């Protein structure tokens, strides 16, 4: 069975769209902000005063177990990224020069 031209053109476009949607990182909302925004605020805590750090700690204590779940997800994601970097560095060091990226 042959497909007509418009459908044949649509299939690759639909496949690309599906791949983009699947690979796009899901970033849930937590207390009105995306989780990535919360994590950026924590990461930028080095520039905070002691009072601001204490306020941030109290805020996260107030989130309770939901806040712990958010922090755990971020911790696991960072460990995965770090593991991937280490594996890549190891493989890159043992591969022949012609294959290395």
Backbone as a printed PyTorch tensor [residue, N CA C, xyz], in Angstrom:
tensor([[[ 0.8340, -1.1750,  0.0000],
         [ 0.0000,  0.0000,  0.0000],
         [ 0.8860,  1.2480,  0.0000]],

        [[ 0.6350,  2.1350, -0.9400],
         [ 1.4070,  3.3670, -1.0530],
         [ 0.6930,  4.4970, -0.3240]],

        [[ 1.5000,  5.3200,  0.3430],
         [ 0.9550,  6.4980,  1.0060],
         [ 1.0710,  7.6850,  0.0630]],

        [[ 0.0750,  8.5710,  0.1060],
         [ 0.1620,  9.7430, -0.7630],
         [ 1.2010, 10.7240, -0.2270]],

        [[ 1.6110, 11.6790, -1.0430],
         [ 2.7180, 12.5840, -0.7180],
         [ 2.5210, 13.3780,  0.5730]],

        [[ 1.3720, 13.9880,  0.8320],
         [ 1.2480, 14.7640,  2.0730],
         [ 1.4780, 13.9170,  3.3320]],

        [[ 1.0130, 12.6820,  3.3290],
         [ 1.1970, 11.8270,  4.4960],
         [ 2.6670, 11.4290,  4.6350]],

        [[ 3.3350, 11.1470,  3.5270],
         [ 4.7490, 10.7900,  3.5720],
         [ 5.5940, 11.9370,  4.1160]],

        [[ 5.1990, 13.1590,  3.8450],
         [ 5.9350, 14.3180,  4.3710],
         [ 5.6350, 14.5410,  5.8510]],

        [[ 4.4520, 14.1650,  6.2820],
         [ 4.0370, 14.3980,  7.6520],
         [ 4.6980, 13.4210,  8.6300]],

        [[ 4.9370, 12.1980,  8.2070],
         [ 5.4700, 11.1590,  9.1030],
         [ 6.8260, 11.5610,  9.7050]],

        [[ 7.8310, 11.9970,  8.9290],
         [ 9.1030, 12.3990,  9.5610],
         [ 8.9390, 13.5810, 10.5150]],

        [[ 8.0920, 14.5210, 10.1510],
         [ 7.8480, 15.6680, 11.0220],
         [ 7.2250, 15.2180, 12.3440]],

        [[ 6.2840, 14.3140, 12.2850],
         [ 5.6530, 13.7910, 13.5000],
         [ 6.6650, 13.0350, 14.3580]],

        [[ 7.5670, 12.3050, 13.7180],
         [ 8.5800, 11.5640, 14.4700],
         [ 9.5380, 12.5170, 15.1870]],

        [[ 9.9530, 13.5660, 14.5160],
         [10.8460, 14.5530, 15.1340],
         [10.1390, 15.2270, 16.3060]],

        [[ 8.8950, 15.5850, 16.1260],
         [ 8.1270, 16.2210, 17.1910],
         [ 7.9930, 15.2870, 18.3940]],

        [[ 7.7480, 14.0320, 18.1450],
         [ 7.6370, 13.0500, 19.2240],
         [ 8.9460, 12.9190, 19.9920]],

        [[10.0630, 12.8710, 19.2820],
         [11.3700, 12.7630, 19.9390],
         [11.6340, 13.9940, 20.8000]],

        [[11.3240, 15.1690, 20.2930],
         [11.5410, 16.4050, 21.0530],
         [10.6960, 16.3960, 22.3210]],

        [[ 9.4490, 15.9760, 22.2120],
         [ 8.5780, 15.9560, 23.3900],
         [ 9.0270, 14.9280, 24.4170]],

        [[ 9.5130, 13.7910, 23.9570],
         [ 9.9450, 12.7440, 24.8770],
         [11.2320, 13.1460, 25.5810]],

        [[12.1730, 13.7430, 24.8620],
         [13.4750, 14.0730, 25.4350],
         [13.4700, 15.3550, 26.2500]],

        [[12.4090, 16.1430, 26.1340],
         [12.3430, 17.3850, 26.8930],
         [12.2380, 17.0490, 28.3750]],

        [[13.0520, 17.6870, 29.1720],
         [13.0710, 17.4040, 30.6100],
         [11.8040, 17.9230, 31.2620]],

        [[11.1890, 17.0580, 32.0350],
         [ 9.9930, 17.4370, 32.7820],
         [10.4260, 18.1570, 34.0570]],

        [[ 9.9250, 19.3510, 34.2680],
         [10.2950, 20.1590, 35.4260],
         [ 9.0210, 20.5120, 36.1960]],

        [[ 8.6700, 19.7020, 37.2070],
         [ 7.4150, 19.9390, 37.9260],
         [ 7.4180, 21.2370, 38.7180]],

        [[ 6.2160, 21.7010, 39.0120],
         [ 6.0410, 22.9160, 39.8000],
         [ 5.8950, 22.5230, 41.2680]],

        [[ 6.6110, 23.2330, 42.1280],
         [ 6.5600, 22.9960, 43.5640],
         [ 6.3310, 24.3270, 44.2640]],

        [[ 5.2140, 24.4700, 44.9380],
         [ 4.8500, 25.6960, 45.6530],
         [ 4.9680, 26.9390, 44.7670]],

        [[ 4.4400, 26.8340, 43.5590],
         [ 4.3560, 27.9890, 42.6690],
         [ 5.5750, 28.2840, 41.8160]],

        [[ 6.6560, 27.5050, 41.9790],
         [ 7.8660, 27.7010, 41.1680],
         [ 8.3010, 26.3530, 40.6130]],

        [[ 8.9610, 26.3850, 39.4870],
         [ 9.5410, 25.1550, 38.9480],
         [10.6390, 24.6770, 39.8910]],

        [[10.7950, 23.3550, 39.9780],
         [11.8080, 22.7950, 40.8750],
         [13.2070, 23.2890, 40.5280]],

        [[13.4680, 23.4980, 39.2440],
         [14.7940, 23.9750, 38.8460],
         [15.0680, 25.3670, 39.4090]],

        [[14.0340, 26.1950, 39.5430],
         [14.2010, 27.5330, 40.1180],
         [14.5520, 27.4150, 41.6010]],

        [[13.8720, 26.5040, 42.3030],
         [14.1960, 26.2840, 43.7180],
         [15.6590, 25.8500, 43.8660]],

        [[16.0980, 24.9510, 42.9970],
         [17.4650, 24.4370, 43.1020],
         [18.4890, 25.5260, 42.7910]],

        [[18.1840, 26.4020, 41.8470],
         [19.0900, 27.5170, 41.5450],
         [19.2280, 28.4350, 42.7560]],

        [[18.1110, 28.6470, 43.4550],
         [18.1600, 29.5010, 44.6480],
         [19.0330, 28.8660, 45.7290]],

        [[18.9550, 27.5440, 45.8580],
         [19.7990, 26.8660, 46.8420],
         [21.2600, 26.9480, 46.4130]],

        [[21.5260, 26.7190, 45.1310],
         [22.9030, 26.7640, 44.6340],
         [23.5160, 28.1400, 44.7820]],

        [[22.7060, 29.1750, 44.6720],
         [23.2170, 30.5370, 44.7940],
         [23.2960, 30.9870, 46.2510]],

        [[23.1120, 30.0620, 47.1740],
         [23.1310, 30.3820, 48.5910],
         [24.4880, 30.8120, 49.0940]],

        [[25.5290, 30.5830, 48.3100],
         [26.8700, 30.9870, 48.7290],
         [26.9700, 32.4980, 48.8750]],

        [[26.1540, 33.2230, 48.1420],
         [26.2030, 34.6860, 48.1710],
         [25.2470, 35.2760, 49.1950]],

        [[24.5850, 34.4260, 49.9870],
         [23.6000, 34.9130, 50.9460],
         [24.2620, 35.2510, 52.2810]],

        [[23.6240, 36.1640, 52.9880],
         [24.0730, 36.4560, 54.3490],
         [23.6340, 35.3180, 55.2640]],

        [[24.1530, 35.3050, 56.4510],
         [23.7890, 34.2490, 57.4090],
         [22.2930, 34.2840, 57.7040]],

        [[21.7130, 35.4750, 57.8170],
         [20.2770, 35.6180, 58.0810],
         [19.4590, 35.0340, 56.9300]],

        [[19.8540, 35.3340, 55.6910],
         [19.1250, 34.8230, 54.5260],
         [19.2400, 33.3010, 54.4330]],

        [[20.4090, 32.7660, 54.7860],
         [20.5650, 31.3100, 54.7990],
         [19.6450, 30.6780, 55.8300]],

        [[19.5350, 31.3130, 56.9870],
         [18.6560, 30.7920, 58.0400],
         [17.2010, 30.8330, 57.5910]],

        [[16.8100, 31.8940, 56.8890],
         [15.4450, 31.9870, 56.3610],
         [15.1810, 30.8700, 55.3610]],

        [[16.1570, 30.5790, 54.5090],
         [16.0080, 29.5270, 53.5200],
         [15.8590, 28.1580, 54.1970]],

        [[16.6270, 27.9380, 55.2380],
         [16.5190, 26.6800, 55.9810],
         [15.1360, 26.5510, 56.5990]],

        [[14.6340, 27.6090, 57.2030],
         [13.3040, 27.5770, 57.8060],
         [12.2200, 27.3270, 56.7470]],

        [[12.3900, 27.9250, 55.5740],
         [11.4390, 27.7190, 54.4890],
         [11.3770, 26.2420, 54.0980]],

        [[12.5460, 25.6150, 53.9250],
         [12.5710, 24.2020, 53.5380],
         [12.0580, 23.3050, 54.6520]],

        [[12.3100, 23.6510, 55.8960],
         [11.7370, 22.8930, 57.0110],
         [10.2210, 22.9410, 56.9330]],

        [[ 9.6880, 24.0910, 56.5510],
         [ 8.2380, 24.2570, 56.4400],
         [ 7.6180, 23.4060, 55.3400]],

        [[ 8.3830, 23.0620, 54.3350],
         [ 7.8510, 22.2350, 53.2480],
         [ 7.6280, 20.7920, 53.6860]],

        [[ 8.3290, 20.3700, 54.7250],
         [ 8.1500, 19.0250, 55.2570],
         [ 8.6070, 17.9420, 54.2990]],

        [[ 7.8600, 16.8420, 54.2680],
         [ 8.2670, 15.6830, 53.4650],
         [ 8.2140, 15.9760, 51.9660]],

        [[ 7.3260, 16.8780, 51.5460],
         [ 7.2870, 17.2420, 50.1260],
         [ 8.5960, 17.9040, 49.7020]],

        [[ 9.1260, 18.7470, 50.5740],
         [10.4040, 19.3910, 50.2870],
         [11.5360, 18.3890, 50.2200]],

        [[11.4960, 17.3820, 51.0950],
         [12.5220, 16.3400, 51.0660],
         [12.4940, 15.5620, 49.7550]],

        [[11.3000, 15.3190, 49.2290],
         [11.1870, 14.6040, 47.9500],
         [11.8130, 15.4080, 46.8120]],

        [[11.5970, 16.7180, 46.8300],
         [12.1890, 17.5860, 45.8050],
         [13.7060, 17.5540, 45.9050]],

        [[14.2150, 17.6790, 47.1300],
         [15.6650, 17.6580, 47.3310],
         [16.2590, 16.3080, 46.9460]],

        [[15.5530, 15.2310, 47.2440],
         [16.0410, 13.8950, 46.8910],
         [16.1150, 13.7220, 45.3730]],

        [[15.0880, 14.1800, 44.6590],
         [15.1120, 14.0820, 43.1910],
         [16.3060, 14.8260, 42.6140]],

        [[16.5750, 16.0140, 43.1330],
         [17.7020, 16.8020, 42.6370],
         [19.0260, 16.1190, 42.9680]],

        [[19.1340, 15.5710, 44.1690],
         [20.3520, 14.8770, 44.5750],
         [20.6130, 13.6800, 43.6610]],

        [[19.5780, 12.8960, 43.3870],
         [19.7420, 11.7310, 42.5110],
         [20.1120, 12.1500, 41.0910]],

        [[19.4990, 13.2230, 40.5940],
         [19.8090, 13.7010, 39.2410],
         [21.2540, 14.1660, 39.1510]],

        [[21.7400, 14.8510, 40.1810],
         [23.1410, 15.2990, 40.1810],
         [24.0930, 14.1220, 40.2100]],

        [[23.7670, 13.1060, 40.9930],
         [24.6290, 11.9180, 41.0510],
         [24.6790, 11.2170, 39.6990]],

        [[23.5200, 11.1400, 39.0080],
         [23.4980, 10.5270, 37.6750],
         [24.3550, 11.3160, 36.7020]],

        [[24.2340, 12.6510, 36.7400],
         [25.0300, 13.4810, 35.8330],
         [26.5150, 13.3140, 36.1200]],

        [[26.8780, 13.2870, 37.3960],
         [28.2820, 13.1350, 37.7570],
         [28.8010, 11.7580, 37.3390]],

        [[28.0160, 10.7210, 37.5250],
         [28.4130,  9.3670, 37.1020],
         [28.6130,  9.3120, 35.5950]],

        [[27.7110,  9.9530, 34.8580],
         [27.8240,  9.9760, 33.4060],
         [29.1110, 10.6740, 32.9840]],

        [[29.4410, 11.7850, 33.6320],
         [30.6850, 12.5020, 33.3190],
         [31.9070, 11.6290, 33.5840]],

        [[31.9040, 10.9150, 34.7030],
         [33.0410, 10.0590, 35.0480],
         [33.1870,  8.9160, 34.0520]],

        [[32.0770,  8.3050, 33.6730],
         [32.1270,  7.2080, 32.7000],
         [32.6490,  7.7200, 31.3660]],

        [[32.1430,  8.8710, 30.9310],
         [32.5960,  9.4480, 29.6710],
         [34.0930,  9.7410, 29.7080]],

        [[34.5580, 10.3380, 30.8130],
         [35.9840, 10.6630, 30.9340],
         [36.8330,  9.3940, 30.9000]],

        [[36.3740,  8.3500, 31.5660],
         [37.1210,  7.0870, 31.5680],
         [37.1710,  6.4800, 30.1690]],

        [[36.0130,  6.3930, 29.5150],
         [35.9750,  5.8210, 28.1650],
         [36.8010,  6.6470, 27.1910]],

        [[36.7460,  7.9550, 27.3460],
         [37.5130,  8.8260, 26.4640],
         [39.0160,  8.6280, 26.6590]],

        [[39.4190,  8.2670, 27.8700],
         [40.8470,  8.0720, 28.1180],
         [41.3740,  6.7420, 27.5800]],

        [[40.4960,  5.7410, 27.4380],
         [40.9600,  4.4350, 26.9790],
         [40.7240,  4.1760, 25.4930]],

        [[39.9040,  5.0160, 24.8570],
         [39.6030,  4.8180, 23.4390],
         [40.7820,  5.2940, 22.5900]],

        [[40.9450,  4.6960, 21.4270],
         [41.9840,  5.1900, 20.5060],
         [41.6840,  6.6460, 20.1070]],

        [[42.7230,  7.3660, 19.7770],
         [42.5840,  8.7840, 19.4500],
         [41.6470,  8.9990, 18.2750]],

        [[41.6190,  8.0840, 17.3320],
         [40.7780,  8.2550, 16.1510],
         [39.2870,  8.1960, 16.4890]],

        [[38.9300,  7.5850, 17.6020],
         [37.5190,  7.4540, 17.9770],
         [37.0960,  8.5300, 18.9480]],

        [[38.0150,  9.0960, 19.7210],
         [37.6650, 10.0820, 20.7410],
         [36.9500, 11.2750, 20.1390]],

        [[36.0770, 11.8620, 20.9610],
         [35.3810, 13.0550, 20.4800],
         [36.0300, 14.3080, 21.0130]]])
